[in-house]
Amino acid sequence: MANGNFVVQNGITIGPLTIDAATGSITTTGTINSTGGITVVQQELVLGTEVVAGNLTANSGTTSSSTTTGALVVVGGAGIAGNI
């Protein structure tokens, strides 16, 4: 098992963690911790609060032509505690 793959054909639920084999969705009510990197290819949706303890970089290079476009769009305002 250490050098092989763990294959889930129809989905699996272990405690609060559910893997849906049909959609590839992973759902949990617990905390996800990673000592390595996490890559999101399409979209990350955070319904609660997301805390970034290190630096946060918007690295898309998308230019802004309105209040709804650009590499970083903040809906509802931004509170900034330090210098800009």
Secondary structure, 3 states (H helix, E strand, C coil): CCCCCCCCCCCEEECCEEECCCCCCEEECCCCCCCCCCCCCCCCCCCCCCCCCCCCCCCCCCCCCCCCCCCCCCCCCCCCCCCC
